[in-house]
Structure formats: C-alpha cells, structure tokens
Amino acid sequence: MKQSLRASVGSVLVAVGTRVGAVVLAIATMAAIVFALLNFDQRARFESPDDGVSWRDTTRGVEALQVSANSPGQKAGVRVGDQLVEINATPVASALQVTKKLWRAGLWTQVRYKLSRNGEEFETPLVTAPAEKPESIENYLRFAGLLYLFIGFFILWKRWNAPRAIHFYVFCLVSFIFCSFHYSGKLDPFDYEVYARI
C-alpha cells in the first residue's frame, strides 16, 4: 500500500513538474519573441551619428584608417592617413573620443575638425549623418534565429516525450536569442547585456 502511494505521489510530482517546465518554456519563448520584436523595432528606428571615417589610435595620434565613399568625412575632405587634432576646438586623444564627441553633437550637426596632413594643420566643417546599418547581415541572422526556433518547436511538438527533446528545444531557443538580438546603439543597459554577453 505504501509503495503504491509513493509511486502515485511520485507520478503526480513528475506530471506537475512537466507541466511547470512546459509553462516556463512557453513563457521564456514568448518573452524571447517579444523582446526580439522590440529589439528589431528599436534597431530600425534608432540612428547614431557618424562621420563615415574609421579612426584608429597611432603613436602620432588619431589617424583616419578608412573613409567611406559619399560620407560626411569624404565630403569634408578627410583622407586616409589624416590625423585628427581637434573637434570643435577640443583636443582629441583617442579614436573613442571621436565617437563620444559625435554622439554629444548629435545627428545632422555641424562640427569643426582640425586635421593634420603632411605636417600642415587645417580646419574643415563636417555635418554628421546617420551611420550605416549592416541590415543584410542582421536580417540573415534573424532568419537563422527564426529557423532555429521553428525547428526546435517542431521537434518538441512532434516528439515532446523523446529523450533530450526539451534540451534540444532550449538549445534552439538560446540560438534564436543569440541570432535575433542586436544592440540598438543606444548603449543602455539592454544594449550592454546584448553586446557584452554575446
């Protein structure tokens, strides 16, 4: 009698545990999908200021490594190898400072660059513009994430009682999260979690 009671209590606990696990997985899946949609919306609407120049730190100072075609930097006359001395009469010591100063200036704002080319310094105005977004790569990753989620859901739906089916679904859900979430550029706590952890 005691053994049958223990067995029935054990089977009830297993059934309750399975249902709780299924509810937790459903909530986690819905949360991941909602946050992925919110992240997609933020990424599509948010624009960060840029000058179209890739700056790098060198022993001589901050140097232009690459200037994108038709960018604000090219229109202002910045060339590869130019050293950036000042932005708006404030000295620039690192490439990171360039990004920070452009962020403070904002979109569609005119800033004055003081550049050094072949030992000669000159100033040039530059109007910041929205940075280009790598949308094709991000959309490919989002598609791959949706594919992971679909495959995981399909396997879980068809073979939910198979060994390791839940493990496989969790793997697919985590893959969906890694593929679907991209930092928006706001550098808020959500961006920090997505960018720093992935």
C-alpha positions in Angstrom: 0.0 0.0 0.0 2.8 2.4 1.0 4.7 1.6 -2.2 1.7 2.2 -4.4 1.0 5.5 -2.6 4.7 6.6 -3.0 4.5 5.6 -6.7 1.3 7.6 -7.3 2.7 10.6 -5.4 5.9 10.4 -7.4 4.0 10.2 -10.7 1.9 13.2 -9.7 5.1 15.2 -8.9 6.6 14.2 -12.2 3.4 15.3 -14.0 3.3 18.6 -12.1 7.0 19.2 -12.8 6.5 18.5 -16.5 3.6 21.0 -16.7 5.5 23.6 -14.8 8.5 23.1 -17.1 6.3 23.4 -20.1 4.8 26.6 -18.8 8.2 28.0 -18.0 9.4 27.1 -21.5 6.3 28.7 -23.1 6.8 31.9 -21.0 10.5 32.0 -21.9 9.7 31.5 -25.6 7.1 34.3 -25.6 9.4 36.7 -23.7 12.2 36.0 -26.2 9.9 36.6 -29.2 8.5 39.8 -27.7 12.0 41.2 -26.8 13.3 40.2 -30.2 10.5 42.2 -31.9 11.1 45.2 -29.6 14.8 45.0 -30.3 14.1 44.9 -34.1 11.9 47.9 -33.7 14.5 49.9 -31.7 17.2 48.9 -34.1 15.1 50.1 -37.1 14.2 53.4 -35.6 17.4 54.4 -33.8 20.1 56.2 -35.7 23.6 57.0 -34.4 25.7 60.0 -35.6 28.7 59.2 -37.8 31.3 60.9 -39.9 31.9 57.9 -42.2 35.6 57.7 -41.2 37.2 54.7 -39.4 39.6 56.3 -36.9 42.5 54.4 -35.2 44.9 55.3 -32.4 48.5 55.5 -33.5 51.7 56.8 -32.0 51.2 60.1 -33.9 47.6 60.5 -32.7 44.2 59.6 -34.1 44.5 58.7 -37.7 42.0 58.1 -40.5 42.2 54.4 -41.4 39.3 54.4 -44.0 37.0 57.0 -45.4 33.7 55.7 -46.8 32.6 56.9 -50.2 29.9 59.7 -50.2 30.3 60.0 -46.4 30.4 63.3 -44.4 34.1 62.7 -43.9 34.8 62.4 -47.7 32.6 65.5 -48.4 34.6 67.4 -45.8 37.9 66.5 -47.4 39.2 63.9 -44.9 41.7 61.5 -46.5 43.2 58.2 -45.3 46.3 59.0 -43.2 45.0 62.4 -41.9 45.4 63.0 -38.2 42.5 64.4 -36.3 43.8 67.0 -33.8 40.6 68.7 -32.6 36.9 68.6 -32.8 35.2 71.9 -32.1 38.4 73.3 -30.7 38.7 70.4 -28.2 41.8 68.2 -28.4 41.2 64.6 -29.4 43.5 61.9 -27.8 41.8 58.7 -28.9 39.5 57.2 -31.5 37.0 56.5 -28.8 36.8 60.3 -28.0 35.8 60.9 -31.7 32.8 58.7 -31.2 31.9 60.3 -27.9 32.1 63.8 -29.3 30.0 62.9 -32.4 27.4 61.4 -30.1 27.3 64.5 -28.0 27.0 66.6 -31.1 24.0 64.5 -32.4 22.6 63.9 -35.9 22.8 66.5 -38.6 25.0 68.8 -36.6 28.0 70.7 -37.9 31.3 70.1 -36.2 34.7 71.5 -37.0 37.5 69.1 -37.5 41.1 70.3 -37.2 43.2 67.9 -39.2 46.9 67.5 -39.9 48.0 66.3 -43.3 51.8 66.0 -44.1 52.6 68.3 -41.1 50.2 71.0 -42.1 47.1 71.7 -40.0 43.8 72.9 -41.4 40.1 73.1 -40.3 37.1 71.7 -42.1 33.4 71.7 -41.3 31.6 68.4 -41.2 27.9 67.6 -40.8 27.2 64.3 -39.0 24.9 61.8 -40.7 23.2 58.5 -39.6 25.6 55.6 -39.5 25.0 52.8 -42.0 23.4 49.7 -40.5 24.5 46.2 -41.5 20.9 45.3 -42.2 21.6 42.4 -44.6 23.8 40.5 -42.1 21.4 41.3 -39.3 18.4 40.1 -41.3 20.2 36.9 -42.2 20.9 36.3 -38.6 17.3 37.0 -37.6 16.1 34.5 -40.3 18.6 31.9 -38.9 17.2 32.5 -35.4 13.7 32.0 -36.6 14.7 28.8 -38.3 16.3 27.6 -35.1 13.1 28.4 -33.2 10.9 26.7 -35.8 13.0 23.6 -35.8 13.1 23.4 -32.0 9.4 23.9 -31.8 8.7 21.3 -34.5 10.8 18.7 -32.8 9.3 19.5 -29.4 5.7 19.4 -30.8 6.2 16.1 -32.6 8.5 14.3 -30.2 7.9 16.0 -26.8 8.4 12.8 -24.9 11.6 11.8 -26.7 14.8 11.8 -24.6 16.6 15.2 -24.8 13.8 16.9 -26.8 13.5 19.6 -24.2 17.3 20.1 -24.2 17.2 20.4 -27.9 14.4 23.0 -27.7 16.3 25.0 -25.1 19.4 24.9 -27.4 17.2 26.2 -30.3 15.7 28.9 -28.1 19.1 30.1 -27.0 20.3 30.1 -30.6 17.2 32.2 -31.5 18.2 34.7 -28.8 21.8 34.9 -30.0 20.8 35.3 -33.6 17.9 37.7 -33.1 19.2 40.2 -30.6 21.4 43.1 -31.8 22.5 46.1 -29.8 20.5 49.1 -30.9 23.3 51.7 -30.5 21.7 53.5 -27.5 24.2 51.9 -25.2 21.6 51.5 -22.5 21.5 48.6 -20.0 19.8 46.3 -22.5 22.4 47.1 -25.2 25.1 46.4 -22.6 23.7 43.0 -21.8 23.2 42.0 -25.5 26.6 43.4 -26.7 28.7 42.4 -23.7 27.3 38.9 -23.3 27.2 37.8 -26.9 
